[in-house]
Amino acid sequence: EKELSTLYERLQRIIDTIDATIILSKKTLVSMLNPAAQSNWKLTVDQPLPQELQALSTGFHKEYPIHNRQYDIRCTPIKDFGLLSVSCLITDFEFIS
């Protein structure tokens, strides 16, 4: 049990340093997320997944527009865990003149 706990802590530290947003959701509710997702999407656990992400099909969505920004987003179902959504901000049109 201690080894499993140590592995979990190490994995969590790694996930927490990733700049891409990582969101795991089940039935449209957020069940797990990294700090980047908390900051970029203003989410916490047990909140509904944003409508823009709920609308996406499984797969890769290149330069997907959401609120004057473009994201590369990958949505992957994970059996017994829900939907994993990983996104990277590509372009922020608010800062382009």
C-alpha positions as CSV (number, residue, x, y, z in Angstrom):
1,E,0.0,0.0,0.0
2,K,2.8,2.4,0.8
3,E,4.4,1.8,-2.6
4,L,1.1,2.5,-4.3
5,S,0.7,5.7,-2.4
6,T,4.3,6.8,-3.3
7,L,3.6,6.1,-7.0
8,Y,0.4,8.1,-6.8
9,E,2.1,11.0,-5.3
10,R,4.9,11.0,-7.9
11,L,2.4,10.7,-10.7
12,Q,0.3,13.6,-9.3
13,R,3.5,15.8,-9.1
14,I,4.2,15.1,-12.7
15,I,0.6,15.8,-13.8
16,D,0.6,19.0,-11.8
17,T,3.6,20.4,-13.7
18,I,2.1,19.9,-17.2
19,D,1.1,23.1,-18.9
20,A,-1.6,21.5,-21.0
21,T,-5.0,21.3,-19.4
22,I,-6.0,17.8,-18.3
23,I,-9.6,17.1,-17.4
24,L,-11.2,13.7,-16.6
25,S,-15.0,13.8,-16.6
26,K,-17.7,11.3,-16.1
27,K,-21.3,12.0,-17.3
28,T,-20.3,15.6,-18.0
29,L,-19.0,16.2,-14.4
30,V,-15.4,16.9,-13.8
31,S,-13.9,14.1,-11.7
32,M,-10.2,15.0,-11.9
33,L,-8.1,17.9,-13.3
34,N,-4.6,19.4,-13.1
35,P,-3.8,23.0,-12.0
36,A,-3.6,24.2,-15.6
37,A,-7.2,23.1,-16.1
38,Q,-8.3,24.8,-12.9
39,S,-6.6,28.0,-13.9
40,N,-7.5,28.1,-17.7
41,W,-11.0,26.7,-17.5
42,K,-11.9,28.0,-14.0
43,L,-13.0,24.5,-12.9
44,T,-13.1,22.4,-9.8
45,V,-14.0,18.8,-9.2
46,D,-17.7,18.0,-9.4
47,Q,-18.5,21.0,-11.7
48,P,-20.0,20.4,-15.1
49,L,-17.6,20.2,-18.0
50,P,-17.9,23.4,-20.0
51,Q,-20.5,23.2,-22.8
52,E,-17.8,23.8,-25.4
53,L,-16.0,20.6,-24.3
54,Q,-19.2,18.6,-23.9
55,A,-20.0,19.2,-27.5
56,L,-16.8,17.6,-28.8
57,S,-16.6,14.1,-30.2
58,T,-13.9,11.6,-29.4
59,G,-10.7,12.3,-31.3
60,F,-8.4,15.2,-32.1
61,H,-9.7,18.7,-32.7
62,K,-7.0,21.0,-34.3
63,E,-7.3,24.7,-33.8
64,Y,-10.8,24.4,-32.3
65,P,-12.2,27.9,-31.7
66,I,-13.6,28.7,-28.2
67,H,-14.2,32.3,-27.0
68,N,-11.8,34.1,-29.3
69,R,-9.1,31.5,-28.7
70,Q,-8.0,28.4,-30.6
71,Y,-7.1,25.1,-28.9
72,D,-5.7,21.8,-29.9
73,I,-7.9,19.3,-28.0
74,R,-7.8,15.6,-27.8
75,C,-10.8,13.7,-26.3
76,T,-10.3,10.1,-25.3
77,P,-12.7,7.8,-23.6
78,I,-11.1,5.7,-20.8
79,K,-13.1,2.6,-19.8
80,D,-14.5,2.8,-16.3
81,F,-13.1,6.4,-15.8
82,G,-14.9,8.6,-18.2
83,L,-13.6,11.1,-20.8
84,L,-10.1,12.5,-20.8
85,S,-9.8,15.9,-22.4
86,V,-6.3,17.3,-23.0
87,S,-6.1,20.8,-24.5
88,C,-3.4,23.3,-25.4
89,L,-4.0,27.0,-26.1
90,I,-2.7,27.7,-29.6
91,T,-3.9,31.3,-30.4
92,D,-5.5,34.0,-28.3
93,F,-7.2,36.5,-30.7
94,E,-7.6,39.1,-27.9
95,F,-3.9,39.7,-28.0
96,I,-3.5,39.9,-31.8
97,S,-3.8,43.3,-33.3
